[in-house]
């Protein structure tokens, strides 16, 4: 998202211009589109425990449910933005909502976790079209910077509302029926989005200078997927297994090829020349690290309360109101702060709050099912995220000349979403690796009957300690339940520690790396040029899982 400090006031000949025809309808349709996309993004957060019970999943399989969505968004959202500019944003939004409806239907009827992955990936592709398409269409019907800022603020509010309400949707349907019902509701919402887009909007395009970077797209997508596959499967399959080694090495080769392709590309996905600017380079690095910390903490929370503690899905959803809610509630506050306080200071403060919240989570007791202990840490993480999510774009845009604002915004958004995609992967890898090691050590010194000991080892070898933790009482291996629970608590405690450390590193890098940095002079370029460029080429930040 590219709401930045250039959009608060309006001067010049367009200040009193009337709204373009179709403004209200476009605002309604695009707000609905981004709301639906974000509901799809965050829906699995409260359902991981039920996925494990109903589909007999283990740790890395649960990670892929979230990762399949985010990888699809990261890999293709910028290309979708180009497609919308070239062939029409109305077509892009309609197609994206249709794809999301199909993906949600697939998820609703999924007989196995593998089919659920397919549904999540289709939802990610649909959301990857809805995010940039809805924002650029909305920007195209605004006339002044003030009007644009107000419209994007409302659009952002619906995005944040989708993130906050989605876990509650999943929890409610799990209570009254089945988790599958929440995906059918998502199908209906996607259809509503399609209808509103078709009825209330007009087609808009901006094809000038917009070219597809197919070699860059292919090498980036292949490299990212292969590297993430190695990271997700390594903890359970073994880091030294041939598929993990080959996928990791091949993925790195593709990513190296991506860099080479981008150096010579005429219309690159990733403009590497921007990284010669110190402020932009710092903001890009902290976007990845900081958003990894946030979504990693969200994923660890959903796993802790769901598959580890087996809590009710509606209870699992409650902490997510604290994690996601501040980004919605504090929109007007953060918007004003961005005009009065240097974005770098907001960014440092936000990362610091996130770090403190994550560190507090390391002291949680895995045997305590109460939610009180989550209140302060999750609220700190949520407020910190609210301060960071817009500030990171503002810092990036402040660091480059106005003519590069669009590319800077698009690149920053891609890197931020990469951090979102890496969060569950890194957290899953750390937590499950640590839990498997701790469980093996605990099991070796445990005084258990031979049959229970052998069964626990066999089950852990297939599905890790999370599988042992889910065994019904009285079944072979269930006597090791407490050992598995303790190991999982240790593993996810370490994951929270990693998230806190990542957020702290982002805070330090921001505070130190931006010392002495000054924004380029924009005064000669007019009030409306920068927001228009940024919002045309930029893509929004999916707030979280």
C-alpha positions in Angstrom: 0.0 0.0 0.0 1.3 3.4 -0.8 -0.4 5.9 1.4 2.4 8.3 2.2 3.0 11.7 3.5 2.6 13.3 0.1 -1.2 12.8 0.2 -2.5 14.6 3.1 -3.2 18.0 1.6 -4.3 19.3 -1.7 -3.0 22.4 -3.6 -3.2 23.7 -7.1 -5.8 23.6 -9.8 -7.2 20.1 -8.9 -7.9 20.9 -5.3 -11.5 21.6 -5.8 -12.2 19.2 -8.7 -15.3 17.2 -8.6 -15.2 13.5 -8.1 -15.0 11.4 -11.3 -18.1 9.5 -12.3 -18.3 6.1 -10.7 -16.2 7.1 -7.7 -18.6 5.8 -5.1 -19.3 2.5 -6.9 -15.6 1.9 -7.5 -14.8 2.6 -3.8 -17.4 0.1 -2.8 -16.3 -2.6 -5.2 -12.6 -2.2 -4.5 -13.1 -2.2 -0.7 -15.1 -5.4 -1.0 -12.4 -7.0 -3.2 -9.6 -6.3 -0.8 -11.7 -7.4 2.2 -12.4 -10.7 0.5 -8.7 -11.2 -0.4 -7.6 -10.5 3.2 -10.3 -12.8 4.6 -8.9 -15.6 2.4 -5.4 -14.7 3.6 -6.1 -14.9 7.4 -8.8 -17.6 7.5 -6.6 -20.6 8.3 -5.2 -18.9 11.4 -7.9 -20.2 13.7 -8.4 -23.6 11.9 -4.9 -25.2 12.0 -6.0 -27.4 14.9 -9.1 -28.6 13.1 -7.1 -29.2 9.9 -4.8 -31.5 11.9 -7.7 -33.4 13.5 -9.8 -33.8 10.3 -7.1 -34.3 7.7 -4.5 -36.0 9.9 -1.8 -33.5 9.1 1.6 -33.0 10.7 3.8 -29.9 11.2 5.2 -29.1 7.8 1.9 -29.9 6.1 0.2 -27.2 8.2 3.0 -24.8 7.3 2.2 -25.3 3.6 -1.4 -24.3 4.0 -0.3 -20.8 4.9 2.8 -20.8 2.7 0.9 -21.9 -0.4 -1.2 -18.8 -0.2 1.6 -16.3 0.5 4.0 -17.8 -2.0 1.4 -17.4 -4.8 0.9 -13.8 -3.8 4.6 -13.0 -3.6 5.5 -14.7 -6.9 2.8 -13.2 -9.0 1.3 -10.0 -7.5 3.6 -7.6 -9.4 3.0 -9.4 -12.7 -0.8 -9.2 -12.0 -0.3 -5.5 -11.5 1.3 -5.2 -15.0 -1.5 -7.3 -16.5 -4.1 -5.0 -14.9 -2.5 -1.9 -16.3 -2.1 -3.5 -19.8 -5.4 -5.3 -20.2 -7.8 -3.7 -17.7 -8.1 -3.6 -13.9 -11.8 -4.5 -14.0 -11.0 -7.7 -15.9 -8.2 -8.5 -13.4 -10.4 -8.0 -10.3 -13.2 -10.0 -11.8 -10.8 -12.9 -12.7 -9.1 -12.7 -9.3 -12.4 -12.9 -7.5 -13.5 -15.8 -9.7 -10.2 -17.7 -9.0 -10.6 -17.1 -5.3 -14.1 -18.5 -5.4 -12.8 -21.6 -7.1 -9.9 -22.0 -4.7 -12.3 -21.6 -1.7 -14.6 -24.2 -3.1 -11.7 -26.6 -3.5 -10.7 -26.0 0.1 -14.3 -26.5 1.3 -14.5 -30.0 -0.2 -10.8 -31.0 0.3 -10.6 -34.7 1.3 -6.9 -34.3 2.1 -4.4 -31.7 3.1 -2.8 -31.9 -0.4 -6.1 -30.7 -1.9 -6.3 -28.0 0.7 -2.9 -26.8 -0.5 -4.3 -26.5 -4.0 -7.2 -24.5 -2.7 -4.9 -22.2 -0.7 -2.6 -21.7 -3.8 -5.6 -20.8 -6.0 -6.8 -18.4 -3.3 -3.3 -16.8 -3.2 -3.4 -16.3 -7.0 -6.8 -14.8 -6.8 -5.7 -12.5 -3.9 -2.5 -11.6 -5.8 -4.7 -10.2 -8.5 -7.2 -8.5 -6.2 -4.6 -6.6 -4.1 -2.9 -4.6 -6.9 -6.0 -4.5 -9.2 -8.3 -3.0 -6.5 -5.8 -0.3 -5.4 -4.8 0.9 -8.9 -8.5 1.0 -10.0 -9.4 3.1 -6.9 -6.5 5.5 -7.6 -7.6 5.9 -11.2 -11.0 7.4 -10.2 -9.6 10.0 -7.7 -8.9 13.6 -8.7 -6.9 15.1 -5.9 -4.3 14.0 -3.4 -6.7 14.6 -0.5 -9.4 12.5 -2.2 -6.9 9.8 -3.0 -5.6 9.7 0.6 -9.1 9.3 1.9 -10.0 6.6 -0.5 -6.9 4.6 0.1 -7.4 5.0 3.9 -10.9 3.4 3.6 -9.5 0.7 1.3 -6.8 0.0 3.9 -9.5 -0.1 6.6 -11.3 -2.9 4.8 -8.0 -4.7 4.3 -7.3 -4.6 8.0 -10.9 -5.5 8.9 -10.6 -8.6 6.8 -7.5 -9.7 8.6 -9.1 -9.0 12.0 -12.5 -10.6 11.3 -11.4 -13.7 9.3 -10.2 -15.8 12.3 -13.6 -15.1 14.0 -15.4 -16.3 10.9 -13.5 -19.5 11.0 -14.0 -19.9 14.7 -17.8 -19.3 14.5 -18.3 -21.8 11.7 -16.2 -24.4 13.5 -18.5 -23.9 16.5 -21.8 -24.2 14.7 -20.9 -26.7 12.0 -17.6 -27.4 10.3 -14.6 -25.4 9.3 -15.6 -26.1 5.7 -18.6 -23.8 6.1 -16.3 -20.8 6.5 -14.8 -21.5 3.0 -18.3 -21.7 1.5 -18.9 -18.2 3.0 -15.7 -17.1 1.3 -17.0 -18.4 -2.0 -20.2 -16.3 -1.5 -18.1 -13.2 -0.6 -16.0 -13.7 -3.8 -19.1 -14.0 -5.9 -20.4 -10.7 -4.3 -17.1 -9.1 -5.2 -17.4 -10.2 -8.8 -20.9 -8.9 -9.1 -20.1 -5.5 -7.5 -17.1 -5.1 -9.8 -19.1 -5.9 -12.9 -22.0 -3.6 -11.9 -20.3 -0.6 -10.3 -17.0 -0.1 -12.0 -15.7 1.0 -15.4 -12.7 -0.5 -17.1 -9.4 1.4 -16.7 -6.0 0.8 -18.2 -2.5 2.3 -18.2 -0.5 0.3 -20.7 2.2 2.8 -21.5 5.6 1.5 -20.6 4.1 -1.6 -18.9 5.8 -4.8 -20.1 5.9 -8.3 -18.8 9.2 -9.7 -17.5 8.6 -13.3 -18.2 12.2 -14.6 -17.7 12.3 -12.7 -14.4 8.9 -14.0 -13.3 9.8 -17.7 -14.1 13.2 -17.7 -12.4 11.9 -15.8 -9.4 8.9 -18.1 -8.9 10.9 -21.3 -9.4 13.7 -20.2 -7.1 11.4 -19.0 -4.3 9.2 -22.1 -4.4 12.2 -24.5 -4.4 14.0 -22.8 -1.6 10.9 -22.6 0.6 10.2 -26.3 -0.1 13.6 -27.1 1.3 13.1 -24.9 4.3 9.6 -26.4 5.1 10.5 -30.1 4.5 14.0 -30.0 6.1 12.9 -30.3 9.8 10.8 -33.4 9.2 12.3 -35.1 6.2 15.9 -34.3 7.3 18.2 -31.6 6.0 20.5 -34.1 4.5 17.9 -35.9 2.4 18.4 -35.8 -1.3 15.1 -34.0 -2.2 15.7 -31.3 0.4 19.3 -30.7 -0.8 18.5 -30.7 -4.5 15.5 -28.4 -4.1 17.6 -26.0 -2.0 20.5 -25.9 -4.4 18.4 -25.7 -7.5 16.3 -22.9 -5.9 19.5 -20.9 -5.2 20.6 -21.4 -8.8 17.2 -20.1 -10.1 17.4 -17.1 -7.8 21.0 -16.3 -9.0 19.6 -16.6 -12.5 16.9 -14.2 -11.6 19.4 -11.6 -10.5 21.3 -11.9 -13.7 18.1 -11.7 -15.7 17.0 -8.5 -13.9 20.3 -6.8 -14.5 19.6 -6.8 -18.3 15.8 -6.6 -18.3 14.2 -3.6 -20.0 11.2 -3.8 -17.6 12.4 -5.6 -14.5 10.3 -7.0 -11.7 13.1 -6.1 -9.4 15.0 -2.9 -10.2 18.3 -3.6 -8.6 19.7 -0.1 -9.2 17.4 1.2 -6.4 19.5 -0.7 -3.9 22.4 1.8 -4.5 20.4 4.2 -2.4 21.3 3.4 1.3 18.0 4.4 2.7 16.0 2.4 0.2 18.3 -0.6 0.8 17.9 -0.4 4.6 14.1 0.0 4.3 14.0 -3.0 2.0 16.0 -5.3 4.3 14.0 -4.4 7.4 10.7 -4.9 5.4 11.7 -8.5 4.9 13.0 -9.1 8.4 10.3 -7.2 10.2 7.4 -8.7 8.4 9.0 -12.2 8.8 8.9 -11.4 12.6 5.2 -10.4 12.5 3.7 -13.2 10.4 6.1 -15.7 12.1 4.6 -14.6 15.5 1.1 -14.9 14.1 1.8 -18.4 12.8 3.4 -19.5 16.1 0.4 -18.2 18.0 -2.0 -20.2 15.8 0.1 -23.3 16.1 0.5 -22.9 19.9 -3.2 -22.5 20.5 -4.4 -24.9 17.8 -2.4 -28.1 17.0 -0.3 -27.9 20.3 -2.9 -27.0 22.9 -6.0 -28.1 20.9 -8.0 -25.1 21.9 -11.4 -24.2 20.6 -11.1 -22.3 17.2 -13.2 -19.4 18.5 -10.7 -19.0 21.4 -7.8 -19.2 18.9 -9.4 -16.3 17.1 -9.4 -14.0 20.1 -5.6 -13.2 20.2 -5.8 -12.3 16.5 -8.0 -9.4 17.3 -5.1 -8.0 19.3 -2.6 -8.9 16.6 -4.6 -7.6 13.6 -7.1 -5.2 15.2 -4.7 -2.3 15.9 -3.8 -2.0 12.2 -7.5 -1.2 11.6 -8.3 0.9 14.7 -5.1 3.0 14.4 -5.4 3.9 10.7 -6.3 7.6 11.4 -3.7 7.8 14.1 -0.9 6.4 12.0 -2.0 8.5 9.0 -1.6 11.7 11.1 1.7 10.5 12.7 3.2 10.0 9.2 2.6 13.7 8.6 4.1 14.8 11.9 6.8 12.3 12.8 9.6 11.0 10.6 8.6 7.6 9.2 12.0 6.1 10.2 11.2 6.9 13.8 7.8 5.3 13.6 9.4 2.3 11.9 12.0 1.9 14.7 9.4 2.2 17.4 7.1 -0.3 15.7 9.8 -2.9 15.4 10.9 -2.3 19.0 7.3 -2.9 20.2 7.0 -6.1 18.1 10.3 -7.3 19.5 9.2 -6.8 23.1 5.9 -8.5 22.5 7.6 -11.6 20.9 10.2 -11.8 23.7 7.3 -11.8 26.3 5.8 -14.8 24.4 8.9 -16.8 25.1 7.8 -17.0 28.7 4.4 -18.6 28.0 3.5 -21.9 29.7 2.4 -24.5 27.2 0.4 -26.4 29.8 -1.7 -23.2 30.6 -4.7 -22.9 28.2 -5.6 -19.4 29.5 -5.5 -16.5 27.1 -4.7 -13.8 29.6 -0.9 -14.2 29.1 -1.3 -13.4 25.4 -3.0 -10.0 26.0 0.0 -7.7 26.6 2.4 -9.5 24.1 -0.1 -9.6 21.3 -1.2 -6.1 21.8 2.4 -4.9 21.7 3.0 -6.9 18.5 -0.3 -5.6 16.9 0.5 -1.9 17.8 4.0 -2.3 16.5 2.8 -3.8 13.2 0.3 -0.9 12.8 3.2 1.6 13.1 5.4 -0.3 10.7 3.2 -1.4 7.9 2.7 2.0 6.3 5.9 3.5 7.6 8.1 1.1 5.7 6.6 2.3 2.4 6.8 5.9 3.4 10.6 5.5 4.2 11.2 3.8 0.8 9.3 6.5 -1.1 11.1 9.3 0.8 14.4 7.9 -0.2 14.0 8.1 -4.0 13.2 10.9 -6.5 9.5 11.3 -7.5 10.0 9.6 -10.9 11.1 6.4 -9.2 8.3 6.4 -6.6 6.2 3.8 -8.4 9.0 1.3 -8.8 10.2 1.9 -5.2 6.7 1.2 -3.9 6.3 -1.9 -5.9 9.7 -3.3 -4.9 9.1 -2.5 -1.2 5.7 -4.2 -1.3 7.2 -7.3 -2.9 9.9 -7.5 -0.3 7.4 -7.0 2.5 5.3 -9.8 1.2 8.4 -12.0 0.9 8.9 -11.4 4.6 5.2 -12.5 5.2 5.9 -15.6 3.1 9.1 -16.4 5.0 7.6 -16.0 8.5 5.6 -19.3 8.7 8.5 -21.1 6.9 11.2 -20.0 9.3 9.0 -20.4 12.4 7.9 -23.8 11.3 11.5 -24.9 10.6 12.9 -23.6 13.9 10.0 -24.8 16.1 9.6 -28.3 14.6 13.4 -28.9 14.5 13.8 -27.8 18.1 10.8 -29.8 19.2 11.9 -33.0 17.4 15.3 -32.7 19.1 13.9 -32.0 22.5 11.3 -34.9 22.2 14.0 -37.4 21.2 16.2 -36.4 24.1 13.2 -36.5 26.6 12.1 -39.9 25.2 15.5 -41.5 25.7 15.4 -40.7 29.4 11.7 -41.5 29.9 10.5 -44.3 32.0 7.8 -45.7 29.7 6.6 -49.2 28.9 8.5 -50.7 26.0 5.4 -50.9 23.7 4.5 -47.2 24.4 8.2 -46.1 23.9 8.4 -48.0 20.5 5.1 -46.6 19.3 6.0 -43.1 20.3 9.3 -43.3 18.4 7.6 -44.7 15.3 4.9 -42.1 15.3 7.4 -39.2 15.9 9.5 -40.5 13.1 6.6 -40.2 10.7 4.9 -37.0 11.9 7.1 -35.5 14.6 6.2 -34.7 18.2 3.1 -32.9 17.0 1.6 -36.2 15.9 2.4 -37.8 19.3 0.8 -34.8 21.0 -2.5 -35.5 19.1 -2.8 -39.2 20.0 -6.1 -40.1 21.8 -5.6 -41.3 25.4 -5.0 -45.1 25.6 -3.6 -45.5 22.1 -0.1 -46.8 21.5 2.4 -44.0 22.0 -0.1 -41.7 23.9 1.9 -42.2 27.2 4.5 -39.8 25.7 1.9 -37.0 25.3 3.3 -34.9 28.0 6.9 -35.3 26.7 5.7 -34.2 23.2 3.7 -31.2 24.6 6.8 -30.1 26.6 9.0 -30.4 23.5 6.5 -28.4 21.3 6.4 -25.7 24.0 10.2 -25.5 23.9 10.2 -25.5 20.1 7.6 -22.7 19.6 9.1 -20.8 22.5 12.3 -20.7 20.5 10.3 -19.6 17.5 9.0 -16.6 19.4 12.6 -15.9 20.4 13.6 -15.9 16.7 10.7 -13.5 15.9 11.7 -11.2 18.7 15.3 -11.2 17.6 14.4 -10.5 14.0 12.2 -7.5 15.0 15.0 -6.2 17.3 17.5 -6.5 14.4 15.1 -4.6 12.2 14.7 -1.9 14.8 18.5 -1.5 15.2 19.1 -1.5 11.4 16.4 1.2 10.9 17.7 3.4 13.8 21.4 3.1 12.7 21.1 2.7 9.0 19.0 5.8 8.4 21.1 8.2 10.4 21.8 11.3 8.3 19.5 10.3 5.5 17.5 13.1 4.0 14.5 12.9 1.7 14.9 14.2 -1.8 13.3 17.6 -2.6 9.8 17.0 -4.1 8.5 20.5 -4.0 9.1 21.2 -7.6 7.1 18.2 -8.8 3.7 19.1 -7.6 1.5 17.7 -5.0 -0.2 15.0 -7.0 2.5 13.4 -9.0 4.1 11.2 -6.4 0.9 9.6 -5.0 -0.4 8.9 -8.5 2.8 7.1 -9.5 3.2 5.2 -6.3 -0.4 4.0 -6.3 -0.3 3.0 -9.9 2.7 0.7 -9.6 2.5 -0.2 -5.9 0.9 -3.3 -4.5 -0.6 -3.5 -1.0 0.6 -5.3 2.0 -1.5 -8.3 3.0 -1.7 -7.6 6.7 -1.2 -11.1 7.9 -2.2 -14.7 7.9 
